[in-house]
């Protein structure tokens, strides 16, 4: 198989920014879900609902993929629905 040289104009694909529907990303609403993470979301929700003592969540994945944000969101949602803890002084 022969190797062909790649012309520089084939290395870049232009995006028609007029088709995006916004001027800056500040105008774009935040997403409500984590795209492509259905299985991970269900696993986190399942883990958070475990009531017996001794259960922990171990979340693994590449840096910068939103693991902390996802776990925090679902922990906060669960905490908002749960009764408050006992008050011990």
C-alpha positions as a printed NumPy array, in Angstrom:
array([[  0.   ,   0.   ,   0.   ],
       [  1.434,   3.327,  -1.067],
       [  1.708,   6.164,   1.445],
       [  0.364,   9.498,   0.253],
       [  1.473,  12.852,   1.536],
       [ -1.17 ,  14.741,   3.435],
       [ -1.759,  18.251,   2.176],
       [ -1.88 ,  20.902,   4.983],
       [ -5.481,  21.896,   4.175],
       [ -6.547,  18.32 ,   5.051],
       [ -5.198,  18.698,   8.605],
       [ -7.774,  21.236,   9.719],
       [-11.539,  21.231,   9.459],
       [-13.266,  24.562,   9.755],
       [-16.427,  24.979,  11.792],
       [-19.087,  27.418,  10.671],
       [-19.575,  29.249,  13.971],
       [-22.734,  30.949,  12.704],
       [-24.488,  27.558,  12.875],
       [-23.748,  27.097,  16.587],
       [-26.552,  29.39 ,  17.769],
       [-24.491,  31.303,  20.346],
       [-21.731,  33.892,  20.386],
       [-19.812,  32.784,  23.475],
       [-19.945,  29.651,  25.622],
       [-21.273,  31.808,  28.482],
       [-24.614,  31.709,  26.634],
       [-24.759,  27.896,  26.639],
       [-26.763,  26.211,  29.416],
       [-24.986,  23.632,  31.551],
       [-25.791,  19.983,  30.937],
       [-28.03 ,  18.196,  33.436],
       [-26.45 ,  14.807,  32.895],
       [-23.139,  13.134,  32.25 ],
       [-23.031,  12.114,  28.601],
       [-22.082,   8.514,  27.936],
       [-21.829,   7.64 ,  31.632],
       [-25.17 ,   5.881,  32.245],
       [-23.585,   2.812,  33.806],
       [-21.289,   4.881,  36.039],
       [-24.184,   7.103,  37.166],
       [-26.286,   4.065,  38.084],
       [-23.369,   2.53 ,  40.002],
       [-22.83 ,   5.749,  41.979],
       [-26.539,   6.077,  42.742],
       [-26.641,   2.445,  43.877],
       [-23.593,   2.921,  46.1  ],
       [-24.969,   6.075,  47.683],
       [-28.216,   4.289,  48.589],
       [-26.376,   1.579,  50.563],
       [-27.392,   2.149,  54.184],
       [-25.391,  -0.394,  56.243],
       [-22.117,   0.878,  57.695],
       [-18.898,  -0.173,  56.015],
       [-19.796,   0.594,  52.391],
       [-17.673,   3.045,  50.403],
       [-17.519,   4.318,  46.853],
       [-14.35 ,   3.79 ,  44.842],
       [-14.419,   5.846,  41.662],
       [-11.733,   5.247,  39.071],
       [-11.052,   6.885,  35.729],
       [ -8.848,   9.331,  33.861],
       [ -8.243,  12.768,  35.377],
       [-10.532,  15.53 ,  34.189],
       [-13.497,  13.323,  33.271],
       [-15.9  ,  14.671,  35.903],
       [-15.734,  11.865,  38.486],
       [-15.675,  14.234,  41.459],
       [-18.445,  16.424,  40.026],
       [-20.681,  13.441,  39.337],
       [-20.267,  11.865,  42.778],
       [-20.715,  15.207,  44.519],
       [-23.914,  15.965,  42.589],
       [-25.542,  12.638,  43.457],
       [-24.384,  12.702,  47.091],
       [-25.867,  16.198,  47.47 ],
       [-29.135,  15.115,  45.817],
       [-29.401,  12.089,  48.117],
       [-28.559,  14.193,  51.195],
       [-31.282,  16.709,  50.303],
       [-33.892,  13.907,  50.251],
       [-32.661,  12.127,  53.394],
       [-33.594,  13.084,  56.948],
       [-30.975,  15.081,  58.814],
       [-28.542,  13.264,  61.084],
       [-29.056,  13.027,  64.848],
       [-27.839,  16.073,  66.745],
       [-25.324,  15.061,  69.4  ],
       [-23.736,  17.651,  71.659]])
